[in-house]
Amino acid sequence: MSHETPIRVDHTGIAVESIPDAEPLLFALGCRKLIEESVEGRFRWAQYDFGTNASRLELIAPEAEDTFLTEYLDEHGPGLHHVTFEVADIDAVAATLEESGYSVVEYREYEDWTEAFVPPSNPTGALFQLFEYHDSYDEGRPPAEKLYVDGQRLTK
């Protein structure tokens, strides 16, 4: 099974206890900080790149005491958390995965994006996030070159 939907690695998420404590390593590697946001006071994320049109790294750190991220850090410690694939049509990709026998969970549609996850029970052992940007995603955010790989989101 396959699909015709454009897809690419958007970012790799790294769980950390503190973004300010972890980001100096990324700066020493030559990264530049693109954006940092809080998600409903539960966790904070920041994205970085190397000043090219390459995929990005993301640091995610808890802001509240009882979240999926605090549980993850308690169980696993800091480290690789997920790989996010930007997809032009999340429904087509999810359908292909499910038709191929893989689970797609936590499908959520928000105002500015839709996401779903392929749990780490898959043969790779990695958590994959599928992420489709909506047209409204860039409204009120930094310029497109800081939001999207190559400065543009994928389209159908």
C-alpha positions as CSV (number, residue, x, y, z in Angstrom):
1,M,0.0,0.0,0.0
2,S,1.1,3.5,-0.7
3,H,-0.2,7.0,-1.1
4,E,0.5,10.0,-3.4
5,T,0.5,12.5,-0.6
6,P,3.5,14.8,-0.2
7,I,5.3,14.0,3.1
8,R,8.6,15.0,4.7
9,V,10.3,15.1,8.1
10,D,9.3,18.3,9.7
11,H,11.2,17.9,13.0
12,T,12.6,15.6,15.6
13,G,11.3,16.2,19.1
14,I,13.6,15.9,22.1
15,A,12.1,15.8,25.6
16,V,14.1,17.8,28.1
17,E,13.5,19.0,31.7
18,S,14.4,22.6,30.7
19,I,14.7,24.4,27.4
20,P,17.1,27.0,28.7
21,D,19.4,24.3,30.1
22,A,19.3,22.2,26.9
23,E,19.5,24.8,24.1
24,P,23.1,25.9,24.6
25,L,24.2,22.5,23.2
26,L,22.1,23.3,20.1
27,F,23.6,26.7,19.8
28,A,27.1,25.2,20.1
29,L,26.2,22.9,17.2
30,G,25.3,26.0,15.1
31,C,21.5,26.0,15.5
32,R,19.4,29.1,15.4
33,K,16.2,29.4,17.4
34,L,13.2,29.8,15.2
35,I,10.2,29.9,17.6
36,E,9.1,29.1,21.1
37,E,5.6,28.7,22.4
38,S,3.7,27.4,25.4
39,V,0.8,25.0,24.9
40,E,-1.9,25.8,27.4
41,G,0.6,25.9,30.3
42,R,1.1,22.1,30.0
43,F,4.4,22.2,28.0
44,R,6.7,24.5,26.1
45,W,8.3,23.8,22.8
46,A,11.0,25.5,20.8
47,Q,12.3,24.8,17.3
48,Y,15.8,25.2,15.9
49,D,17.5,24.8,12.5
50,F,21.0,25.2,11.1
51,G,20.2,28.2,9.0
52,T,19.4,26.1,5.9
53,N,16.2,24.7,4.5
54,A,16.8,21.5,6.5
55,S,14.5,19.7,8.9
56,R,14.4,21.0,12.4
57,L,15.0,20.0,16.0
58,E,12.4,20.6,18.7
59,L,13.0,20.8,22.4
60,I,9.9,20.1,24.5
61,A,9.8,20.7,28.2
62,P,7.0,20.4,30.8
63,E,5.4,23.4,32.4
64,A,2.9,21.6,34.5
65,E,3.5,18.8,37.0
66,D,1.2,16.2,35.6
67,T,1.4,15.9,31.8
68,F,2.3,13.3,29.2
69,L,5.7,14.9,29.1
70,T,6.4,14.6,32.9
71,E,5.3,11.0,32.7
72,Y,7.7,10.4,29.8
73,L,10.6,12.1,31.5
74,D,10.0,10.2,34.7
75,E,10.0,6.9,32.9
76,H,12.7,7.5,30.2
77,G,14.6,10.6,31.1
78,P,15.6,13.3,28.5
79,G,16.0,12.1,24.9
80,L,14.3,11.4,21.6
81,H,10.6,11.7,22.0
82,H,9.1,11.8,18.5
83,V,9.6,12.3,14.8
84,T,7.1,14.5,13.1
85,F,6.1,14.1,9.5
86,E,4.5,17.0,7.8
87,V,1.8,15.6,5.4
88,A,-0.3,17.4,2.8
89,D,-3.3,15.1,3.5
90,I,-3.4,13.5,6.9
91,D,-6.5,11.5,6.1
92,A,-4.9,9.8,3.1
93,V,-1.7,8.9,5.0
94,A,-3.6,7.7,8.1
95,A,-5.9,5.5,5.8
96,T,-2.9,4.0,4.1
97,L,-1.2,3.2,7.4
98,E,-4.4,1.6,8.8
99,E,-5.0,-0.4,5.6
100,S,-1.4,-1.6,6.0
101,G,-2.1,-2.9,9.5
102,Y,-0.6,0.0,11.6
103,S,-2.3,1.8,14.4
104,V,-3.1,5.5,14.1
105,V,-4.2,7.0,17.4
106,E,-5.1,10.3,19.0
107,Y,-6.4,11.9,15.8
108,R,-7.1,15.5,16.7
109,E,-8.3,18.4,14.5
110,Y,-7.5,21.9,15.9
111,E,-8.2,25.2,14.3
112,D,-4.7,25.6,12.8
113,W,-3.6,22.0,12.3
114,T,-4.6,18.3,12.4
115,E,-2.4,15.7,14.1
116,A,-2.4,12.0,14.7
117,F,0.2,9.5,16.0
118,V,1.6,6.2,15.1
119,P,2.5,4.7,18.5
120,P,5.9,3.3,19.3
121,S,4.4,-0.2,19.3
122,N,5.2,-0.2,15.5
123,P,8.2,-2.2,14.3
124,T,10.6,0.9,14.5
125,G,9.8,1.5,18.2
126,A,9.6,5.3,17.4
127,L,6.6,7.6,18.1
128,F,5.6,9.2,14.8
129,Q,3.5,12.3,14.7
130,L,1.6,13.0,11.5
131,F,1.0,16.8,11.2
132,E,-1.1,18.7,8.6
133,Y,-0.9,22.5,8.7
134,H,-4.1,24.4,8.0
135,D,-4.1,27.6,6.0
136,S,-4.6,29.6,9.2
137,Y,-1.5,28.2,10.9
138,D,0.8,31.1,10.0
139,E,-1.6,33.8,11.1
140,G,-0.1,35.7,14.0
141,R,3.1,33.6,14.0
142,P,6.6,34.3,12.8
143,P,7.3,34.4,9.0
144,A,6.8,31.3,6.9
145,E,10.6,30.7,6.6
146,K,10.6,30.1,10.4
147,L,7.5,28.0,10.5
148,Y,8.0,25.6,7.6
149,V,10.8,23.5,6.1
150,D,11.8,25.4,2.9
151,G,9.6,28.3,4.0
152,Q,6.4,26.7,2.7
153,R,4.0,24.2,4.0
154,L,3.1,21.1,1.9
155,T,-0.1,21.2,-0.1
156,K,-2.2,18.6,-1.8
